[in-house]
Amino acid sequence: MENGNTTSGFILLGLLNHTRAHQVLFVMILTIVFTSLVGNALMILLIHQDHRLHTPMYFLLSQLSLMDMMLVAITMPKMATDYLTGQKSISTAGCGLQIFFFLILGGGECFLLAAMSYDRYVAVCHPLWYPILMSWQLCLRMTLGSWLLGAADGLMQAVATLTFPFCSGREIDHFFCEAPALLLLVCGDTSVFEYLMYSCCVLMLLIPFSLILTSYSLILTAVLRMHSTEARKKAFATCSSHLAVVGLFYGAAIFIYIRPKSYRSANHDKVVSAFYTIFTPVLNPLIYSLRNSEVKGALRKHIARCALNSLLTIQFGIFSKDSLMFLLGDNKEDEGLQYF
């Protein structure tokens, strides 16, 4: 086969075809994507608006929601457009940008989830030391580090992947540009890059995953020492739901990025990639945030404020903000940090 140059672009074969069953599945995916965007945007809004949620825990949650929204935004619009229009081409620059931003967000989320597990460990196992062990300075450093490590990995893999000579077909059997899928089109030797990518995945996936498992193991050990049966059940339920989402995200990512090239299957990779690009972003606000009583309280207050403001505007035309805040009982005396 002849080698192509790096200016001719690629063809994304997509995730779905135009059968009746896949059309129904496409509508379901769009519904999930819309729910994910609304849920994560709502989380960011609530955390920004409610002063009681201005804590390191909820700041990390807002960053997780931001990453999930961006992750959906860089993959799903292109997939939906390609499916509806039938034009599945993508430029080399566009493909490189997808790889770059996808790895920024995916790699950043790996480290962010590890930071969140550490936050919960400190809150449960060392609550009196929480202001010191989980200061705002440390929180901001961990957040910035998550973004920077993801950016470094994304830049390295995007540049390295697109410098290889590709075969003449240039058809990517995927619904977005992902580095392992492009390696299947390379005509040259990719063993050195695969080894480098494997090493990066150990850093980006296995090390944070090990830290998460260690944190939750220590949390569960502390929970087992609790005298209250109800508290133990509630903590177990929360930890298990958190670990389920973490396992889904990390399991899918490890399956995609750590398997050798010879064991890859395009159909399997597309399905597994759909889990952490479509389903995980919609689960995160439900599992980490909207089940939390403080978040639900902030949501009820925000809805009540909007409804009352609209009603009073209709009835009286003008209603002062201070009076409205007084009626809603918005004060700063009930601040707290609730994990379970």
N, C-alpha and C positions, 0 to 999 in steps of 0.2 A: 504494500500500500504506500501511496505517496504521502509525504508530510505536508500539512497545511501550515500556513503562516498564522501569526497571532492577530491578524486584523479582520478575519472573515466572520468572526462570531460563531455562535452555537445555536443548536435547536433543542429546546426543552420538550421532551416527549410527554411530560405531564404525569399526573397521578390517576386521572379518570378518563374514561372514554365516553361516548355519547349514547350509551344504552340507557334504557328506562331506569334501571336500578342505580346506575351511576349518576343520573340526573337527580334522583332523590337524594343520593348521598352528597352531591354537590350542594344542594339546598341545606342539608343538615350541617355541612361544614361551614357554610356562610353564616348560619344561625349561631354556631359555636363561636366563630370568629367575632361576630357582632357582640355576643354576650361577653366575650373575653375583653374586647376593647372598652365596653361600657363598664364592666366590673372593675377593671384596673384603673380606668380614668376616675371612677367614683372613689376608689381608695385614695388616689393621689389628692383629689379634691377634699375629702374628709380630713385627711391627715394635715393638709395645709390650712384648712379653715378652723379646725377645733384645737384650741390651745392645750387641751388635756392630752392630745396625741402627739405633742411636740417632745418626744423622748427618743433615745437612740433606737429602741425596738421598732417604733413606728416609722422612724426615718429609714431604717433598713427595709422595712416593708414597702415604703413608697418607692425606693430604688428598685426593688424587685418588680413592682407593678410597672414602673417606667421601662425596665428592660423587657418585660413580657409584651408590653404594647409595641415597642419598637421591633421586637422579634417577629410579631405577627405582621407588622406593617411592611417589612422588607421581603416577606415571602408570599403572603396571601393575595395581595392585589395583583401581582404579576401572574400568579397561578389562575386566579379568577378571570383576568383579562384574556389570557391564552386560551382558556377553556371556552369562553363565550365568543371570541372572535376567530379562533382557529389559527391565529398567527403566533407561532410559538418561538420565534427567533429572539435571541438576546445577543447584544454586542459583547465583544470581549471585555470592554471596560465595565459594562453593566454586570457581567458575570463576576469580574474581579471585585466589584463593589459589594455584590451579594455575599461573596465568600468573606470579605473583610468585615462587613458589619455583622454578619451572622456569627462569626467567631468572636468578635468583640462582646456581643450580647451573651452568647452561649458560654464562653469562657468566663466572662465577668459574673454571670449568674452562678457558676460553680463556686467561685470564691465568696460571693455574697451569701449563698446558702450556708457556707461554712461559718461566716461571720455571724449569721443569725443563730446558728446552733450554739456558738460560743456565748452569745448574748443570753440565750435561754439557760445555758448551763450556769452562768454567773448569777442570774436572777433566782434560780431555784436552789442552787447549792451554796451560794455565798451572797445572800440578799443584803446583808449589812455592808458588804464591801462593794456593792454594785456601783455606786458613784465613782469609785476609784478604779475598779477593774474594767468598767465599761464607761469610760468618760466620753464626752463629746469629741474630744481631740482624737482618741483612739478610734471612735466610730467613723469619723470623717477620713482618717487615714486608711482604714480597712475598705471603705467605700471607694476612695480614690484608687487604692491599690487594685481593687477588683476591676475597675474600668481600664487601668493602664496595662495590667497583665493580659486582659482580653484583647486590648488593642495591639499589643506586641505580638501575640499569637496570630491574630487575624492578618496583620501586615505581612508577617513572615510567610504564612501559608498561601495568601493570595498572590504575592509576588512570585514565590517559588513555583506554585502550580502553573501559572500562566506563562512561565518561561520554557516549559517543555514543548517539544514538537508534537502536535496532535495529528491523528490520522485523518484521512480525507472525509470520512462520514460526519464527524463533529456533532453527532446526535447524543445528547445527554439523557439517559433514561432516568429522569428525575423530574420533580416539579419545581426545583430551584437549583441554583448552582451551589454545589457542595464539593469540597476538595476531594473526598474519596471517590465520588462519582466521576469527576474529571480525570482521575488517575487511570480509570479504565479505558480512556481514549488515547492515552499517551503511547506513542510508538517507540520511545526510547526506554532506557533503563531507569527505573524510579526507586531502586532499592535503597539508595542513600537517603532520598527524601522520605521514604516510608519509615525508615529507622528514625529520622529526625522527628517526623510527625508522631511516631509512637512515643518517643521520649517526651515530647510536649504534652501528649495526652496523659502520660503518667503524672506530670506536674499539674496539669489543668483539671484532671478528673479524679485520679486515684488518691492523691494526697488530700484534697479537700473532702472527698468522700470518707476517707479514713478518719479525718478530724470530726466530721459529722457523726459518724458511728461512735467514736469515743465520747463525744459530748453527750449524746443521747443515752449511752450506756451509763455514764455517771449520773445523768438525770434520773433514769429508771432506778438506779441503786438508791438514790436519795428518796425517791417516791416510795419504794418498798419499805422504807423505815418510817413512813408516816403512820400515825395511829388511826387516822380517819379513813374508813373504808370508802366513803363517798369521794374524798379527795384523791385517793389512789385510783379509783375507777375513772374519774375525770381526767387525771393526768395521763393515765394509760391511753385513754381514747384520743387525747390531743397528740401525744407522742406518736401513736400508731398512724394517725392521719398525716402528720408531718412526714414521717418516714416513708409512707406510701408514695407521696408526691416526690420526695427526694429520690426514692428508689426508681420511680418511673422515669424521671429526668436523667439520672446518672446511668441507669441500666441501658436506656436507649442510646445515650451518647457513647458509652463504652462499647456497645454492640457495633456502632457505626465506625468509630475511629480507631479501635484497637485491634480489630480483626485483620489478619493478613489479606492482601489483595486477592490471593488465589481462592479464598473462601467467600468472596463477596457475591451477593445475588442482588441484582438491581431491584427486583420486586420486593424482596425483603427489606432492603435499605429504604425504599420509598415509604413503606408502611411504618417502619420503625421511626423514621424521621418525622412522620406525621404526628406521632405521639408527643414529641417534645416541641414541635412548632405549632400544633393546633390545640391539643388537648391539655397539656401541662399549663399553658398560660391562662386557661379558663378555670383550672382547678386551684391555682395559687391564691386568688382573692377569696375563694370559698373556704379553703382549708386554713390558710394562715390568718385571714383577716375577718371575713364577714361572720365567722362563727364566734368571734371574740365579743364579749359583752360590752366592752368599752367602744368598739367600733359600731356595734349595733345601736348603742345609746347615742353616739354621735350622728348616725344616720337618721334615727328617729327625730333628733333635735333639729337636724338640717331640714328634714321634710316638714316638720311642724313650723319651723321658722318661715320657710317658703310659702306654705299654705296660709299661715296667719297673715303674712305680709301681703299676699295677693288678696285675701279676703278684706283686710282692712283698707287696702288701696281702693278696692271696688266700693266699699261701704262709705269710707270717709275721705278718700282722695289722698290724704297725707297722714302718715303715722311716723312718729319719730323713731329713730333706730334705738335710742337709749330706752324708751318705753318698751319697745318690743323685746329687747334683751332682758329687761327686768321681768316681763311677763313669762319669758321662757326660762327664767332662773339660771341664766348663764353667768356663773361666777367661777373663781379660780380656787375655791377652797376644796373642791372634790377631785383634785388632780391625783393620779395614781398610775401605777404600772401593773397591769394584770396580764398574766401569761396563761393561766389555766382557768 
